[in-house]
């Protein structure tokens, strides 16, 4: 006869007071099949294990708690932010727990899945056109600023220009990677959007070992790689692309370009296919930007970037469930021309009985 254990005292209970206590301490996972034949050793910092399923949980909690400590944010206030989806979801989640209103200006490039999730988390969502300049009053940057100026007792998170974005990863993600690899990491590969993740990790890791190479991943259509190399913002580099949360048409001050050694660009199509490949080969259900980071590693491996003793950590920032209507939709992939003569990945067939 099975007997249920009776909890006799509160001290025996192992519980979390709320979901926010689960943020951080995400696992480092060895990659196997997708890097078969590669030179070096490869691991992913799997940020989908955060309760909000992305690395943006870290900055949402850190920035909000710092605003509370400084008196900038008070009970009943409204949090406003510009987001491609993940930061918005994390802010909406933290706002729900802490009792704040949340208003988000979202790029129309964000997947329908992300937008629906923001709505489900109780946020007010403004969907703004993606393919306009940062100065255009319709851009999500300008819409968020306008809302902040109009709404009393509101706080604009402003992740692109907020040093706390970088600080959150300097205090959490960077130290976790160092400890999990026992200081053996030789390369960090991370996508760069706001730049907070890669910059915060880079700052911490290089303080421990300045020889660690930090590799940023950028998108074609973004200005970050060229700005890193020349110090100039070249608007001729800007054109529409599909990857969410990667690259920029402006220069975020949250990016510490001096801490990044080099950038590599990846295409929309390659990144989409590589995300699906990670999922099918490793069982890790990853997002579009994770596919971009892995694609960068594939390109670097072809250039013989890594050695036998290299220990490469790749940050996979979010979960694939946010891209069901995009990269995990065969219809969407076909519409983009991603199942073409150069990449004829056979889509799975679904049969109804």
Backbone torsions as a table, in degrees:
resi	resn	phi	psi	omega
1	UNK	NA	128.9	-179.9
2	UNK	-76.7	135.6	178.9
3	UNK	-114.0	132.8	176.9
4	UNK	-83.6	134.3	177.9
5	UNK	-71.7	130.0	179.4
6	UNK	-94.0	125.0	178.0
7	UNK	-79.0	113.9	-173.9
8	UNK	-88.5	-24.3	-179.0
9	UNK	-143.5	155.1	-178.8
10	UNK	-62.2	-29.5	-176.8
11	UNK	-65.2	-20.7	-179.4
12	UNK	-82.3	-15.5	-177.0
13	UNK	-77.1	134.9	175.4
14	UNK	-112.8	96.6	-174.9
15	UNK	-132.5	161.5	171.8
16	UNK	-107.3	134.4	-177.4
17	UNK	-64.2	-35.1	174.4
18	UNK	-160.8	175.9	-172.6
19	UNK	-65.9	-22.0	-176.4
20	UNK	-67.0	-25.1	179.9
21	UNK	-72.1	-7.8	179.2
22	UNK	-92.7	-1.2	-178.3
23	UNK	-72.4	134.2	178.0
24	UNK	91.7	-176.8	-178.5
25	UNK	54.5	42.2	178.2
26	UNK	-75.7	155.5	-174.0
27	UNK	-77.3	154.7	168.4
28	UNK	-102.5	123.4	-172.4
29	UNK	-120.9	130.3	178.2
30	UNK	-71.0	134.2	173.6
31	UNK	-90.5	144.1	-171.9
32	UNK	-127.2	-75.6	-171.1
33	UNK	-68.5	-37.6	-175.5
34	UNK	-72.6	-17.5	179.0
35	UNK	-110.7	18.7	178.9
36	UNK	-59.8	127.2	-179.0
37	UNK	88.0	-6.4	178.3
38	UNK	-76.0	153.2	172.4
39	UNK	-85.9	130.1	178.8
40	UNK	109.0	-176.6	-179.0
41	UNK	-122.9	133.2	-169.1
42	UNK	-126.6	135.8	-179.3
43	UNK	-138.4	150.8	173.7
44	UNK	-113.7	137.5	167.3
45	UNK	-85.9	105.5	-166.6
46	UNK	-93.2	90.4	-172.1
47	UNK	-75.9	-9.0	175.9
48	UNK	-65.7	-12.5	178.1
49	UNK	-77.8	-7.6	169.8
50	UNK	-64.9	151.9	-175.6
51	UNK	-62.4	-27.2	176.1
52	UNK	-93.3	9.9	173.1
53	UNK	67.6	20.0	174.7
54	UNK	-155.6	165.5	177.8
55	UNK	-66.3	-14.8	-177.5
56	UNK	-71.5	-15.1	172.9
57	UNK	-56.1	-38.2	-175.8
58	UNK	-62.2	-46.7	-177.0
59	UNK	-75.4	-33.7	-179.9
60	UNK	-60.2	-49.3	-178.7
61	UNK	-67.1	-44.2	-176.9
62	UNK	-64.5	-47.2	-177.6
63	UNK	-65.8	-42.5	-179.9
64	UNK	-65.0	-43.7	-179.1
65	UNK	-68.1	-33.7	175.7
66	UNK	-68.4	-36.9	177.2
67	UNK	-66.4	-36.4	176.6
68	UNK	-65.6	-44.4	-179.0
69	UNK	-62.0	-36.4	-177.3
70	UNK	-82.6	-7.8	-178.2
71	UNK	84.7	4.0	179.6
72	UNK	-72.4	-29.9	-177.3
73	UNK	-118.7	127.6	-176.8
74	UNK	-128.7	160.0	-178.9
75	UNK	-51.1	133.8	178.7
76	UNK	88.0	-6.2	179.3
77	UNK	-69.7	170.8	-179.7
78	UNK	-114.0	132.6	176.8
79	UNK	-99.3	130.6	-178.4
80	UNK	-123.6	139.6	179.3
81	UNK	-154.1	155.0	170.4
82	UNK	-94.7	132.2	-174.4
83	UNK	-156.4	151.2	169.7
84	UNK	-91.7	0.9	173.5
85	UNK	135.6	-49.8	-173.5
86	UNK	-69.4	-45.9	177.3
87	UNK	-62.0	-39.6	179.0
88	UNK	-60.3	-44.6	179.3
89	UNK	-61.9	-44.7	-179.4
90	UNK	-64.1	-41.8	178.3
91	UNK	-65.3	-40.3	178.5
92	UNK	-62.7	-40.7	179.5
93	UNK	-63.8	-48.9	180.0
94	UNK	-64.4	-39.4	-179.8
95	UNK	-61.9	-41.1	178.8
96	UNK	-59.5	-45.3	-177.5
97	UNK	-68.6	-38.6	-174.5
98	UNK	-92.4	-8.7	174.3
99	UNK	88.6	31.2	176.6
100	UNK	-107.2	153.6	169.1
101	UNK	-77.6	152.9	-178.3
102	UNK	-135.9	124.9	177.9
103	UNK	-123.4	130.8	-173.5
104	UNK	-126.7	133.4	171.2
105	UNK	-100.6	116.8	-169.8
106	UNK	-117.3	140.6	175.7
107	UNK	-69.8	139.3	178.2
108	UNK	-64.8	-13.8	176.9
109	UNK	-72.7	-19.7	179.4
110	UNK	-62.5	143.8	-178.6
111	UNK	-64.0	152.6	176.0
112	UNK	-59.2	-33.3	178.4
113	UNK	-58.8	-46.0	-179.7
114	UNK	-63.8	-45.4	-178.2
115	UNK	-63.0	-42.4	177.6
116	UNK	-63.4	-37.9	178.9
117	UNK	-65.0	-38.9	178.8
118	UNK	-62.4	-43.5	178.1
119	UNK	-62.9	-42.3	-179.6
120	UNK	-63.5	-28.9	179.8
121	UNK	-85.3	6.4	173.6
122	UNK	90.4	7.3	-179.7
123	UNK	-82.2	148.7	168.0
124	UNK	-84.9	126.3	-171.2
125	UNK	-118.3	128.9	172.0
126	UNK	-110.9	116.8	180.0
127	UNK	-92.8	121.1	-173.0
128	UNK	-115.0	148.4	-178.5
129	UNK	-61.8	135.6	-176.1
130	UNK	-77.8	-38.8	-168.9
131	UNK	-94.8	53.2	173.2
132	UNK	-128.2	162.3	-178.9
133	UNK	-69.4	160.1	-179.7
134	UNK	-62.8	-25.0	-178.5
135	UNK	-87.1	-11.7	179.9
136	UNK	-63.4	132.3	-178.5
137	UNK	-60.7	-16.2	177.9
138	UNK	-87.6	-12.1	-177.8
139	UNK	-65.9	153.6	-177.7
140	UNK	-66.3	-23.3	174.6
141	UNK	-64.0	-50.9	-175.2
142	UNK	-71.3	-35.3	178.0
143	UNK	-63.1	-43.2	179.1
144	UNK	-63.2	-43.2	178.9
145	UNK	-61.5	-42.1	-179.4
146	UNK	-64.2	-44.3	178.7
147	UNK	-61.3	-40.9	179.6
148	UNK	-62.5	-39.8	-179.2
149	UNK	-70.8	-24.5	-175.8
150	UNK	-94.1	-24.8	-173.3
151	UNK	-100.6	119.8	-180.0
152	UNK	-67.5	147.0	178.3
153	UNK	55.7	44.8	176.1
154	UNK	-113.6	152.3	177.5
155	UNK	-123.3	125.8	178.8
156	UNK	-95.2	115.4	-176.3
157	UNK	-65.1	-44.4	172.6
158	UNK	56.2	54.9	-172.5
159	UNK	-57.7	-28.3	-177.8
160	UNK	-69.8	-24.8	-175.8
161	UNK	-128.4	30.0	-177.9
162	UNK	-117.4	116.1	-176.8
163	UNK	-63.6	-19.1	178.5
164	UNK	-68.6	-22.2	174.2
165	UNK	-59.1	-51.7	177.9
166	UNK	-64.9	-42.6	-175.7
167	UNK	-61.6	-35.6	-179.6
168	UNK	-58.8	-41.2	-178.6
169	UNK	-81.4	-27.8	174.7
170	UNK	-63.7	-36.0	-176.9
171	UNK	-88.9	-15.9	-175.8
172	UNK	-127.2	-66.7	-172.4
173	UNK	-62.8	-46.1	-179.8
174	UNK	-58.5	-53.1	177.9
175	UNK	-60.2	-36.0	178.5
176	UNK	-62.7	-44.6	179.9
177	UNK	-63.2	-43.4	179.6
178	UNK	-60.6	-45.9	-179.1
179	UNK	-68.8	-42.0	-177.2
180	UNK	-67.3	-30.2	178.3
181	UNK	-94.1	2.0	-177.4
182	UNK	55.1	34.5	177.2
183	UNK	75.4	12.3	-176.0
184	UNK	-93.5	-2.9	-179.6
185	UNK	-58.4	135.6	176.6
186	UNK	-112.5	-27.9	-178.6
187	UNK	-139.7	139.5	170.9
188	UNK	-118.0	127.9	177.2
189	UNK	-116.9	122.6	-177.2
190	UNK	-148.3	140.8	175.4
191	UNK	-68.5	150.7	-178.7
192	UNK	-123.0	117.7	174.6
193	UNK	-119.5	-87.7	169.8
194	UNK	-67.4	-27.6	179.8
195	UNK	91.1	-2.1	-176.8
196	UNK	-64.9	-43.1	-177.4
197	UNK	-64.1	-55.6	-176.2
198	UNK	-65.3	-38.2	-176.7
199	UNK	-71.0	-43.8	179.7
200	UNK	-64.9	-43.4	176.4
201	UNK	-62.8	-45.0	-178.3
202	UNK	-60.4	-44.2	-179.1
203	UNK	-59.7	-46.7	-178.9
204	UNK	-67.6	-48.2	-175.2
205	UNK	-64.4	-39.2	-179.5
206	UNK	-71.8	-24.6	172.5
207	UNK	-67.2	-30.9	178.8
208	UNK	-81.6	-39.5	-179.3
209	UNK	-154.2	102.4	-177.0
210	UNK	-63.9	-11.8	-179.4
211	UNK	-83.4	-9.8	176.7
212	UNK	-63.7	130.1	-177.9
213	UNK	-93.8	129.5	-178.2
214	UNK	-106.3	119.2	-175.6
215	UNK	-116.3	118.4	179.4
216	UNK	-93.5	144.3	179.5
217	UNK	-108.3	127.9	-177.9
218	UNK	-124.5	162.7	179.9
219	UNK	-104.1	148.7	168.3
220	UNK	-66.8	128.8	-173.1
221	UNK	107.9	-5.3	-179.7
222	UNK	-109.6	159.2	-174.3
223	UNK	-100.4	-3.6	-167.8
224	UNK	-65.9	-45.5	-176.5
225	UNK	-60.6	-48.5	-178.2
226	UNK	-66.7	-37.2	177.9
227	UNK	-62.7	-40.3	178.3
228	UNK	-61.5	-35.9	-175.8
229	UNK	-84.7	-29.8	-173.0
230	UNK	-119.3	-19.1	-175.2
231	UNK	78.3	8.7	-178.7
232	UNK	-120.4	140.5	175.3
233	UNK	-87.9	111.1	-177.8
234	UNK	-100.6	104.5	-178.3
235	UNK	-67.3	-16.8	176.4
236	UNK	-68.7	-16.5	177.8
237	UNK	-76.0	-18.2	-170.4
238	UNK	-83.4	125.6	169.0
239	UNK	-157.7	162.1	-174.4
240	UNK	-62.2	139.9	172.7
241	UNK	-143.6	168.6	-167.8
242	UNK	-100.6	-25.5	-175.8
243	UNK	-63.6	133.5	179.5
244	UNK	-93.6	142.8	174.1
245	UNK	73.4	15.1	-179.0
246	UNK	-133.4	135.0	178.6
247	UNK	77.4	172.3	-178.7
248	UNK	-158.3	158.2	172.9
249	UNK	-104.2	14.2	174.3
250	UNK	-145.1	177.5	-178.6
251	UNK	-109.1	107.0	-178.9
252	UNK	-74.6	133.5	177.0
253	UNK	-73.4	-12.7	175.9
254	UNK	-72.7	-9.7	176.9
255	UNK	-92.6	122.6	174.3
256	UNK	-94.9	92.5	-174.5
257	UNK	-65.6	-26.6	-179.8
258	UNK	-69.8	-24.2	-179.2
259	UNK	-83.3	-11.7	-178.3
260	UNK	-99.5	129.3	-176.4
261	UNK	-80.0	-41.4	-177.4
262	UNK	-157.2	159.4	174.3
263	UNK	-118.7	151.4	173.1
264	UNK	-134.1	139.8	-178.3
265	UNK	-99.2	148.0	178.0
266	UNK	-132.2	157.8	-179.1
267	UNK	-93.9	159.7	175.1
268	UNK	-56.5	-48.3	-173.8
269	UNK	-65.5	-49.5	-179.8
270	UNK	-60.7	-40.8	-177.9
271	UNK	-65.7	-39.0	178.7
272	UNK	-64.0	-47.4	-179.8
273	UNK	-65.1	-37.4	-178.1
274	UNK	-70.6	-35.2	174.7
275	UNK	-59.5	-45.5	178.4
276	UNK	-64.6	-35.3	179.3
277	UNK	-66.9	-42.3	176.8
278	UNK	-58.0	-45.2	-178.2
279	UNK	-61.5	-45.2	-174.3
280	UNK	-79.0	-26.5	-178.8
281	UNK	-94.6	-34.0	-174.8
282	UNK	-107.8	-11.6	-177.0
283	UNK	72.9	14.0	177.1
284	UNK	-100.4	114.0	-176.0
285	UNK	-82.4	97.2	-169.5
286	UNK	-109.8	160.1	179.9
287	UNK	-87.5	-179.2	-176.1
288	UNK	-60.4	-44.2	-177.7
289	UNK	-70.0	-29.8	174.4
290	UNK	-65.0	-40.5	175.7
291	UNK	-60.4	-37.5	178.2
292	UNK	-64.3	-42.9	-179.8
293	UNK	-64.4	-42.2	178.6
294	UNK	-67.7	-36.7	178.1
295	UNK	-62.6	-39.0	177.6
296	UNK	-60.5	-40.8	179.0
297	UNK	-64.6	-41.0	177.8
298	UNK	-60.1	-43.1	179.9
299	UNK	-66.3	-40.5	179.7
300	UNK	-67.5	-36.7	177.8
301	UNK	-62.1	-39.6	178.6
302	UNK	-64.0	-25.9	178.8
303	UNK	-91.2	10.0	179.3
304	UNK	58.2	41.0	-177.9
305	UNK	-69.6	-34.2	-170.4
306	UNK	-106.4	155.6	179.8
307	UNK	-109.4	173.2	-178.2
308	UNK	-58.2	-36.0	-176.8
309	UNK	-95.5	9.6	178.0
310	UNK	-67.6	137.7	173.9
311	UNK	-117.8	104.6	-171.7
312	UNK	-103.8	123.6	175.6
313	UNK	-106.6	126.0	-179.6
314	UNK	-114.1	125.0	179.0
315	UNK	-84.7	118.6	171.1
316	UNK	-97.8	106.1	-167.2
317	UNK	-79.3	-24.9	-177.0
318	UNK	-150.8	-177.6	-169.5
319	UNK	-99.6	147.2	-177.0
320	UNK	-67.6	-19.0	-178.4
321	UNK	-61.0	-17.8	-179.2
322	UNK	-85.0	2.9	-176.2
323	UNK	-131.0	26.3	-178.8
324	UNK	-63.2	-32.6	-179.8
325	UNK	-88.2	0.3	-179.9
326	UNK	-120.9	-103.6	-169.1
327	UNK	-65.1	-21.4	177.9
328	UNK	-96.9	9.1	173.6
329	UNK	-102.8	117.7	177.8
330	UNK	-61.8	-33.9	178.8
331	UNK	-63.2	-45.6	179.6
332	UNK	-64.0	-43.6	179.3
333	UNK	-59.9	-41.1	177.1
334	UNK	-64.9	-42.0	-179.8
335	UNK	-61.8	-32.8	179.0
336	UNK	-80.9	-7.6	-176.6
337	UNK	78.8	21.8	-175.7
338	UNK	-83.1	-14.3	170.4
339	UNK	-100.9	81.8	-174.3
340	UNK	-122.2	-165.4	-175.5
341	UNK	-69.1	-22.4	-179.0
342	UNK	-92.1	-19.3	-178.9
343	UNK	-145.0	89.5	-173.3
344	UNK	-103.0	50.7	175.1
345	UNK	-55.4	127.7	-177.8
346	UNK	-79.4	115.5	178.6
347	UNK	-67.8	146.0	176.2
348	UNK	-66.5	145.4	176.6
349	UNK	-99.7	138.3	175.9
350	UNK	-107.7	123.4	-179.3
351	UNK	-112.1	133.0	178.9
352	UNK	-103.9	127.1	-178.7
353	UNK	-96.7	NA	NA
